[in-house]
Amino acid sequence: MKKGVMRPGHVQIRVMDMAAAVRHYRDIVGLVETHRDASGRVYLKGWTESDKFSVVLRETDRPGLDFFGFKVVSDAVLDNLAAELKAYGCQVEEIPAGELDDCGRRIRFDSPTGHDFELYAEKTRTGKWGVAQVNPEAWPRDLKGMKVSRLDHCLLYGGDLDGTLDLFTSVLGFELAEQVMDGDFRVAQFLTCSMKEHDIAFIRNADDGKLHHVAFHLDSWDEVLRAADIISMEDVPLDMGPTRHGLTHGQVIYFFDPSGNRNEVFSGGDYFYPDQEVVTWTADKLGKAIYYHSRELNDRFLSVLT
Amino acid sequence: MAFWICGSLAHIEHLVTDLVSKQSFSCHDGESLLSAAVRSGHPIIRVGCRTGGCGLCKVRILGGDYQTGKMSRSHVSEAEELQGYVLACRTLPAGALEFHSRTD
C-alpha cells in the first residue's frame, strides 16, 4: 500500500579523492555538477532530474555509502512517516533544512541491514538540465561521457533481509517485486515504491551496511554499449558486462569509480504494478539470474563491496 | 633493477617475489603490484575493484621500496600500513620487492 514515498531522491557516496571522483561522475558517467558546499561536498544530477541534485560526493578516508534518501510527496507525509518509524523502533534523527544545501529537513533512520536511509519532502527545483520547461527539446546537446539520465537505485548488502523487508513494506509502503530464494530462505530482494522493478535492492551478506552499487539509467541497449566503449577509452576498471540480467531483465554494465565504489548503468528492465505477484528466481539458477547470457557466476561481482 | 632498451625508451623493471607461492615476476616501473601479478599469469592476488576500495588485493610487503596511493582505511589501518600491509592495486614497487600474498 502506498504510504507517500515517491522515489529515490539522493545518495551520498564516500570517495577518497574528490578531484578523481568528480572527473569520474561528471566527465565519464556524465552527471551534471550543480553545486559545491562549504564542507567541500560536490552535488550532481542526471540531466532529466528536476530537482537540483541527486548525487552528493563526500571526501574521506574510505569509500562506501553514507545514506540513500527517498523523496516523499508532502511535508505532512514526512511527519507521519517519522512518527511511524519511531514507533516501529528505528533510530530516527531529524536533520535540519540546509545541512545539505538546497534540501529541506530530512528524517534519517537506520535499518536492520545496517544502512542509513532518509526521507525528505522539499528540494530546490531547477528543472531538467539543458532543456526548457515549456516546449522542451528532446535532449541537451552538450552532455558528457555516458550521458546518464537519472539516479535510479542502489543495491545494498546486509544480514537481516527479513527485517529490512518488513520495515520497507509495512512502514514505508514499498512492495516486493522480485526475489532470489534458496528454498524458503530469501537471499535477495528487489523493492519498489513506483512502477520500476526496483527502487532499492538487498542481498544477504554477513557484514552489514555494505554498498554493492549505485545505478544510473540510460535509454537504450545502444547507450549501454556506448558506455562500455567509454569504459575502455578511459581505462575505467570494468566489473562485468555489457550483458542482460535475468533478474529485472535490465541491460547492464558495471564498473568501479576511482575509490572502488561500484557503479551500474543500465537500460530497460521490467515494469511493476501492485497487482503483480512477486517474481522469483531460485538460487540454483543464480548464474542465469545475474548473467542471463553466460549463465556463469563471477566471484568478484558477488564479493566486492564498499 | 634491470634495464631494457626499446627504441629510445629505457624501461625499468622491478623483480617482485611472493614468499607464499615462491613466484617471482617482473613489474614495470610505475605499474601496480596487482597489475604485474595479473600480467604474470600467476593467480596469487585476488582482483577486486582495482581502485583501493574493496580490500580484496591486500598483501604485506616484507622488504623493498614502494609507494602507495589512497587505500580504504576500512581495509588498511594506519598501524597496518606501518607494518607493510597494502592494497596491491595501489602499490607501486620502486625496486626489488618481497611480499606475502596471504594476509589472513
Contacts between the chains, C-beta under 8 A, distances in Angstrom:
chain1	res1	chain2	res2	distance
A	16	B	52	6.7
A	16	B	53	7.4
A	16	B	70	4.2
A	16	B	72	7.0
A	17	B	70	5.8
A	61	B	70	7.9
A	61	B	72	7.4
A	61	B	73	4.2
A	62	B	53	7.8
A	62	B	72	4.4
A	62	B	73	4.7
A	62	B	74	4.4
A	62	B	75	8.0
A	63	B	53	4.2
A	63	B	72	5.8
A	63	B	74	7.9
A	64	B	74	7.3
A	237	B	49	6.3
A	237	B	50	4.2
A	237	B	51	5.9
A	239	B	49	7.9
A	256	B	49	4.3
A	256	B	50	6.6
A	256	B	51	5.3
A	256	B	53	7.2
A	257	B	51	7.0
A	258	B	51	5.2
A	259	B	51	6.0
A	259	B	52	6.8
A	259	B	53	4.9
A	259	B	70	7.6
A	259	B	72	7.6
A	260	B	48	7.3
A	260	B	49	3.5
A	260	B	50	7.9
A	260	B	51	4.6
A	260	B	52	5.9
A	260	B	53	1.6
A	260	B	54	4.9
A	260	B	72	6.7
A	261	B	49	7.9
A	261	B	53	6.3
A	262	B	49	7.2
A	300	B	47	6.8
A	300	B	48	6.1
A	300	B	56	7.7
A	303	B	48	7.6
A	303	B	56	7.2
A	304	B	48	4.2
A	304	B	49	5.6
A	304	B	54	4.5
A	304	B	56	6.1
A	305	B	54	6.5
A	306	B	49	7.4
A	306	B	53	4.9
A	306	B	54	6.1
A	306	B	72	7.2
A	306	B	74	7.8
